[in-house]
Amino acid sequence: MTERINILKLPLDLVNLPVTLEILREWLKDKDSRRTVITLNPEICVQAQTDAKLREAILGVDLSTPDGVGMLWAAKRAGKTIAGRATGVDIVQDLMKLEGQNLRVYFLGAKPGVAEIAAKNCAARYGIQIAGVQDGYFKAQERTAIAQKIRESRADLLLTGLGAPRQELFNFEFKPARISISVGGTIDVLAGTVERAPDWTIRLKIEWVWRIVKLGRWDRAKRLLQFATRVMTS
């Protein structure tokens, strides 16, 4: 069991990447498991303060990992130290590398055609089995049918890249795979259609600055400020 704290009344497990991988690999041994994972970041924390359904979904996850230095900072203010982040991209890539052909992965999200490219790239790079692909451009009334399709695929791992709160709500409501993880833009990164931040920005812990400037994510800057303000005054 991992230790869990609350950040802005949302769960955060005190796990780094190696511990996260150990937990997920143990879960994969349970053939009847239906678990959900979120990589919690400051933006989602802020969003959940005014979105009751998103908050409910986050409260119901089986594992909440720290995605971003902001979460490490918030944990430290709560008197806890986490030895590193566990981001969606890192979790997914390392798990596929470790499990290889034993892992059936379903890719859900991104623009039409992108999930197919990501799946083919990962199959070639890591030897994983492709359980299925589905882009993120589907209607709300199609959700149930898509979830059933994922269940029938016998996916071990579902990468849900629909953006918050769609991805969290989908995983929380359906739990269609043995492990369903909200991964944001990870599918785009795996497909090579979106560039990941350079290694030097990650080492210096300023990856978030690169994203804001490079990708024009000024809304992200606003939410980061809101997150810091809320944490300091909570």
Summary of the structure (lengths in Angstrom):
residues: 234
radius of gyration: 16.8
end to end distance: 26.9
largest distance: 48.1
contacts: 781
relative contact order: 0.17
helix: 52%
strand: 17%
